[in-house]
């Protein structure tokens, strides 16, 4: 059987008829399969789009439902929180009002306590002033020779002394050594004259033996109680023969006490002290030492008058004056006055602290004076005139019985 050949439309070659038919059938099948595939693909895409749209609608509805439920729960929670917050705010407002009322009450009580405290302090200060004034007035009126200290005038005297010391320091920087010494003598003379108007201050002329200034101590009754011989030295170094020379001058002028006022002091003395029976002091402590020594002379004179004819008591009194106990008493008094002077110069301190410290110092001076009075009373006995402010109060027998 002879095969028939046909021309291929694609390649133009002669191919068998069966092969050509087979190719045509394959082409039609492939075209049909491709068409079916495209149709199915299109249907799948359409179905997929429909499903996607349905899923989106379901998702949107579910999301809206969830959002509605969430908003509802949030609204319910916020409502509860707002209600709780309103209740808490109401409670806090009530507590705040109550606290404000308590604070106002506390502040009112605090002001009342402060007013009461101020009034109490004022009353105590007034009572203290009245008591202090009464004690002061009684001591000034009845303390005889002790009034010579003039506690009421201490501020003025110390201020004057401070001014005089400042003026002396200013003048001390001028002139020659001899002239500076003369200025110191004049300042010492002015200081003694202004501090003790009842005494007789005798300047000793240059070239004449007997120191620089002789102070005749007089009591308020006009009786001369004793003498103090003053020697003023203004040199850079302490002189070794000053003590012996002044003691010889003391014997010649029959002075009870000899004092050297010098810028240069012995190595073992800072402000004042005794060297072989002679008092040595710097100018800053001279006024306070003069007050103490003058008071001592007046006390000794009073004791001598009270114990006239009693040699044994005079010996005891002399032993007391020459002993260390009397020196300690004088040093304590001078230190107290020096401390008061330093306190007055400290202007930067508060006035309340100054007053408290002065009060303690005055109490110390009174204690030292009372101690001296007790020592003299123990030596002299009942012959010593009593000082009422330093004696024990007398009790009535009826009161003692009670």
C-alpha positions as CSV (number, residue, x, y, z in Angstrom):
1,X,0.0,0.0,0.0
2,X,1.4,3.2,-1.1
3,X,1.5,6.1,1.4
4,X,0.1,9.4,0.3
5,X,2.1,12.5,0.9
6,X,0.9,16.0,1.6
7,X,2.7,19.3,1.9
8,X,3.1,20.6,5.5
9,X,1.7,24.0,5.9
10,X,4.2,24.9,8.6
11,X,7.5,23.7,7.1
12,X,6.5,23.2,3.5
13,X,7.9,19.6,3.4
14,X,6.2,16.5,2.0
15,X,5.0,14.4,4.9
16,X,2.8,11.2,5.0
17,X,-0.9,11.8,5.2
18,X,-1.3,9.8,8.4
19,X,1.4,11.9,10.1
20,X,-0.3,15.0,8.8
21,X,-3.6,13.9,10.2
22,X,-1.9,12.9,13.5
23,X,-0.4,16.4,13.7
24,X,-3.7,18.0,13.0
25,X,-5.4,15.9,15.7
26,X,-2.7,16.8,18.2
27,X,-2.9,20.4,17.3
28,X,-6.7,20.4,17.8
29,X,-6.3,18.5,21.1
30,X,-3.7,20.9,22.3
31,X,-5.8,23.9,21.4
32,X,-8.8,22.4,23.1
33,X,-6.8,21.6,26.2
34,X,-5.3,25.1,26.2
35,X,-8.8,26.6,25.8
36,X,-10.1,24.4,28.5
37,X,-7.2,25.3,30.7
38,X,-7.8,29.0,30.1
39,X,-11.5,28.6,30.8
40,X,-10.8,26.8,34.0
41,X,-8.2,29.3,35.0
42,X,-10.6,32.1,34.4
43,X,-13.4,30.3,36.3
44,X,-10.9,29.7,39.1
45,X,-9.9,33.3,39.2
46,X,-13.5,34.3,39.3
47,X,-14.3,31.9,42.0
48,X,-11.2,33.0,43.9
49,X,-12.2,36.6,43.6
50,X,-15.7,35.8,44.8
51,X,-14.3,33.8,47.7
52,X,-11.8,36.6,48.5
53,X,-14.7,39.1,48.4
54,X,-16.7,36.9,50.7
55,X,-13.8,36.4,53.1
56,X,-13.2,40.2,53.1
57,X,-16.8,40.8,53.9
58,X,-16.7,38.2,56.7
59,X,-13.5,39.6,58.0
60,X,-14.9,43.1,58.0
61,X,-18.0,42.1,59.7
62,X,-16.0,40.1,62.3
63,X,-13.7,43.0,62.9
64,X,-16.6,45.4,63.3
65,X,-18.2,43.0,65.7
66,X,-14.9,42.6,67.7
67,X,-14.5,46.4,67.7
68,X,-18.0,46.9,68.9
69,X,-17.5,44.4,71.7
70,X,-14.1,46.0,72.5
71,X,-15.6,49.5,72.6
72,X,-18.4,48.2,74.7
73,X,-16.1,46.6,77.2
74,X,-13.8,49.7,77.2
75,X,-16.8,51.9,77.7
76,X,-18.0,49.7,80.6
77,X,-14.5,49.7,82.1
78,X,-14.1,53.4,81.7
79,X,-17.5,54.0,83.2
80,X,-16.5,51.9,86.2
81,X,-13.1,53.7,86.5
82,X,-14.8,57.1,86.1
83,X,-17.3,56.2,88.8
84,X,-14.5,54.9,91.0
85,X,-12.4,58.0,90.4
86,X,-15.4,60.3,91.1
87,X,-15.9,58.5,94.4
88,X,-12.1,58.7,95.2
89,X,-12.1,62.3,94.3
90,X,-15.0,62.9,96.6
91,X,-13.3,61.1,99.4
92,X,-10.1,63.0,98.8
93,X,-12.0,66.3,98.8
94,X,-13.5,65.4,102.1
95,X,-10.1,64.4,103.5
96,X,-8.5,67.6,102.1
97,X,-11.2,69.7,103.7
98,X,-10.7,67.8,107.0
99,X,-6.9,68.2,106.7
100,X,-7.4,71.9,106.1
101,X,-9.6,72.2,109.1
102,X,-7.0,70.4,111.2
103,X,-4.2,72.5,109.8
104,X,-6.1,75.7,110.6
105,X,-6.7,74.4,114.1
106,X,-3.0,73.4,114.6
107,X,-1.9,76.8,113.3
108,X,-4.3,78.5,115.6
109,X,-3.0,76.4,118.5
110,X,0.6,77.1,117.5
111,X,0.0,80.8,117.4
112,X,-1.6,80.7,120.8
113,X,1.3,78.7,122.1
114,X,3.8,81.1,120.6
115,X,1.9,84.1,122.0
116,X,1.7,82.4,125.4
117,X,5.5,81.6,125.2
118,X,6.4,85.2,124.3
119,X,4.2,86.5,127.1
120,X,5.7,84.1,129.5
121,X,9.2,85.1,128.4
122,X,8.3,88.7,128.6
123,X,6.9,88.3,132.1
124,X,10.0,86.3,133.2
125,X,12.3,89.0,131.7
126,X,10.3,91.7,133.5
127,X,10.4,89.8,136.8
128,X,14.1,89.1,136.3
129,X,14.7,92.8,135.6
130,X,12.8,93.8,138.7
131,X,14.6,91.3,140.9
132,X,17.9,92.2,139.5
133,X,17.2,95.9,140.0
134,X,16.1,95.3,143.6
135,X,19.3,93.2,144.3
136,X,21.4,95.8,142.6
137,X,19.8,98.7,144.4
138,X,20.2,97.0,147.8
139,X,23.8,96.1,147.1
140,X,24.6,99.7,146.0
141,X,22.8,101.2,149.1
142,X,24.2,98.8,151.7
143,X,27.6,97.5,150.5
144,X,29.7,100.4,151.9
145,X,33.2,100.2,150.5
146,X,32.2,97.6,148.0
147,X,30.1,100.2,146.2
148,X,33.4,101.7,145.1
149,X,33.4,99.2,142.2
150,X,30.4,101.0,140.8
151,X,28.9,98.1,139.0
152,X,26.2,100.3,137.5
153,X,28.9,102.5,136.0
154,X,31.2,99.8,134.8
155,X,30.1,100.1,131.2
156,X,30.9,103.8,131.1
157,X,34.2,103.5,132.9
158,X,35.4,100.6,130.8
159,X,34.4,102.5,127.6
160,X,36.3,105.5,128.8
161,X,39.3,103.3,129.7
162,X,39.1,101.7,126.2
163,X,39.1,105.2,124.6
164,X,42.0,106.2,126.7
165,X,43.9,103.0,125.9
166,X,43.2,103.6,122.2
167,X,44.4,107.2,122.5
168,X,47.5,106.0,124.4
169,X,48.3,103.5,121.7
170,X,47.9,106.1,119.0
171,X,50.2,108.5,120.9
172,X,52.6,105.8,121.8
173,X,53.5,105.5,118.1
174,X,54.7,109.1,118.0
175,X,57.8,110.9,119.3
176,X,61.0,109.7,120.8
177,X,61.4,107.0,123.5
178,X,61.6,109.6,126.3
179,X,58.6,111.5,125.0
180,X,56.6,108.2,124.6
181,X,57.4,107.4,128.2
182,X,56.2,110.8,129.3
183,X,53.0,110.3,127.3
184,X,52.5,106.9,129.0
185,X,52.9,108.6,132.4
186,X,50.4,111.3,131.6
187,X,47.9,108.8,130.3
188,X,48.3,106.7,133.4
189,X,47.8,109.8,135.5
190,X,44.6,110.7,133.5
191,X,43.3,107.2,133.7
192,X,43.7,107.1,137.5
193,X,42.2,110.6,137.9
194,X,39.2,109.9,135.8
195,X,38.6,106.4,137.2
196,X,38.9,107.4,140.9
197,X,37.8,111.0,141.4
198,X,37.8,110.6,145.2
199,X,41.5,109.8,145.3
200,X,44.4,112.2,145.2
201,X,46.7,111.6,142.2
202,X,50.2,113.1,142.7
203,X,52.5,113.1,139.7
204,X,56.2,112.8,140.7
205,X,58.4,115.3,139.0
206,X,61.1,114.2,136.6
207,X,64.5,113.7,138.3
208,X,62.9,113.1,141.7
209,X,63.0,109.7,143.3
210,X,59.8,107.9,144.1
211,X,58.3,106.5,140.9
212,X,56.0,108.3,138.4
213,X,52.5,108.6,140.1
214,X,51.5,108.4,143.7
215,X,47.8,107.5,144.3
216,X,46.4,108.4,147.7
217,X,43.4,106.2,148.3
218,X,40.5,107.9,150.1
219,X,37.3,106.3,151.3
220,X,33.9,107.9,151.0
221,X,34.2,109.3,154.5
222,X,37.3,111.3,153.4
223,X,39.8,109.2,155.3
224,X,43.0,108.2,153.6
225,X,43.2,104.5,153.5
226,X,46.6,103.9,151.8
227,X,48.9,104.7,148.9
228,X,49.7,103.0,145.6
229,X,53.0,103.9,143.9
230,X,52.8,103.6,140.0
231,X,55.8,103.4,137.7
232,X,55.3,103.6,133.9
233,X,57.8,102.0,131.6
234,X,57.8,102.0,127.8
235,X,60.6,99.9,126.5
236,X,61.0,96.9,124.4
237,X,62.8,94.8,127.0
238,X,62.1,94.1,130.7
239,X,64.6,95.8,133.1
240,X,66.3,93.6,135.7
241,X,66.7,96.4,138.3
242,X,63.2,97.9,138.1
243,X,61.8,95.8,140.9
244,X,64.5,96.6,143.4
245,X,64.5,100.3,142.5
246,X,60.7,100.6,142.8
247,X,60.7,98.7,146.2
248,X,63.2,101.2,147.5
249,X,61.0,104.1,146.2
250,X,58.0,102.4,147.9
251,X,59.8,102.4,151.2
252,X,60.8,106.0,150.8
253,X,57.3,107.3,150.1
254,X,55.7,104.8,152.5
255,X,53.3,103.3,149.8
256,X,51.3,100.2,150.6
257,X,51.5,98.7,147.1
258,X,53.9,99.3,144.2
259,X,52.8,98.7,140.6
260,X,54.9,98.7,137.3
261,X,52.9,99.5,134.1
262,X,55.0,98.3,131.2
263,X,54.7,97.2,127.6
264,X,57.5,94.7,128.1
265,X,56.6,92.1,130.8
266,X,58.6,89.3,132.3
267,X,58.6,86.0,130.5
268,X,56.3,84.3,133.0
269,X,53.6,87.0,133.0
270,X,51.1,87.5,130.2
271,X,49.0,90.4,131.4
272,X,49.6,91.0,135.1
273,X,51.1,89.3,138.1
274,X,53.5,89.7,141.1
275,X,57.3,89.8,141.0
276,X,59.0,89.9,144.4
277,X,56.0,91.7,146.0
278,X,55.6,94.2,143.2
279,X,52.6,94.1,140.9
280,X,53.5,94.1,137.2
281,X,50.8,94.7,134.5
282,X,50.3,95.9,130.9
283,X,48.4,99.1,130.3
284,X,45.3,97.3,129.1
285,X,44.9,95.6,132.5
286,X,46.0,98.6,134.6
287,X,42.6,100.0,135.2
288,X,41.1,96.7,136.3
289,X,44.1,96.0,138.5
290,X,43.8,99.5,140.1
291,X,40.2,98.8,141.0
292,X,41.1,95.5,142.6
293,X,44.1,96.9,144.5
294,X,42.2,100.0,145.7
295,X,39.3,97.8,146.9
296,X,41.8,95.7,148.7
297,X,43.3,98.7,150.5
298,X,39.9,99.9,151.6
299,X,39.0,96.4,152.9
300,X,42.4,96.2,154.8
301,X,41.8,99.7,156.3
302,X,38.3,98.7,157.4
303,X,39.7,95.5,158.9
304,X,42.5,97.5,160.6
305,X,40.0,100.0,162.1
306,X,37.7,97.2,163.2
307,X,40.6,95.2,164.8
308,X,42.6,98.1,166.3
309,X,44.7,96.9,169.2
310,X,44.5,93.3,168.1
311,X,48.0,92.5,167.0
312,X,47.3,88.9,166.5
313,X,44.5,89.6,164.1
314,X,46.7,92.0,162.2
315,X,49.3,89.4,161.9
316,X,46.7,87.0,160.5
317,X,45.4,89.7,158.2
318,X,48.9,90.4,157.0
319,X,49.5,86.7,156.4
320,X,46.3,86.6,154.4
321,X,47.3,89.6,152.3
322,X,50.8,88.3,151.7
323,X,49.6,84.8,151.0
324,X,48.6,83.2,147.7
325,X,44.9,83.1,148.5
326,X,44.6,86.9,148.4
327,X,46.6,87.0,145.2
328,X,44.2,84.5,143.7
329,X,41.2,86.6,144.8
330,X,42.7,89.7,143.2
331,X,43.6,87.9,140.1
332,X,40.0,86.5,139.8
333,X,38.5,90.0,140.2
334,X,40.9,91.5,137.7
335,X,40.3,88.6,135.2
336,X,36.5,89.2,135.6
337,X,36.8,92.9,134.9
338,X,39.2,92.1,132.0
339,X,36.7,89.6,130.6
340,X,33.9,92.2,130.9
341,X,36.0,94.8,129.1
342,X,36.7,92.2,126.3
343,X,33.0,91.5,126.0
344,X,32.2,95.2,125.7
345,X,34.8,95.5,122.9
346,X,33.2,92.6,121.0
347,X,30.5,94.7,119.3
348,X,29.7,92.0,116.7
349,X,28.1,89.7,119.3
350,X,24.4,89.6,119.9
351,X,23.2,91.8,122.8
352,X,21.4,88.8,124.4
353,X,24.6,86.8,124.6
354,X,26.5,89.8,125.9
355,X,23.9,90.4,128.7
356,X,24.0,86.7,129.7
357,X,27.7,86.6,129.8
358,X,27.9,89.9,131.7
359,X,25.4,88.5,134.2
360,X,27.6,85.5,134.8
361,X,30.7,87.7,135.2
362,X,28.9,90.0,137.6
363,X,27.8,86.9,139.6
364,X,31.4,85.8,139.6
365,X,32.6,89.2,140.9
366,X,29.9,89.0,143.6
367,X,31.0,85.5,144.5
368,X,34.7,86.5,144.7
369,X,33.7,89.5,146.8
370,X,31.6,87.3,149.0
371,X,34.5,84.9,149.4
372,X,36.8,87.8,150.4
373,X,34.2,89.0,152.9
374,X,34.0,85.5,154.3
375,X,37.8,85.3,154.6
376,X,38.0,88.6,156.4
377,X,35.0,87.7,158.7
378,X,36.8,84.4,159.6
379,X,39.9,86.4,160.6
380,X,38.4,89.5,162.3
381,X,35.1,87.9,163.6
382,X,32.2,89.9,164.8
383,X,34.2,93.2,164.7
384,X,33.7,93.3,160.9
385,X,30.6,95.4,160.1
386,X,28.0,93.1,158.6
387,X,26.9,93.4,155.0
388,X,23.2,92.6,154.8
389,X,23.3,91.4,151.2
390,X,26.0,88.9,152.1
391,X,24.4,87.6,155.3
392,X,21.9,84.8,155.7
393,X,18.3,86.0,156.1
394,X,16.8,86.1,159.6
395,X,13.8,83.9,160.1
396,X,11.0,84.6,162.5
397,X,10.6,82.1,165.3
398,X,7.0,81.5,164.4
399,X,8.0,80.6,160.9
400,X,10.7,78.3,162.2
401,X,8.2,76.6,164.4
402,X,5.9,76.0,161.5
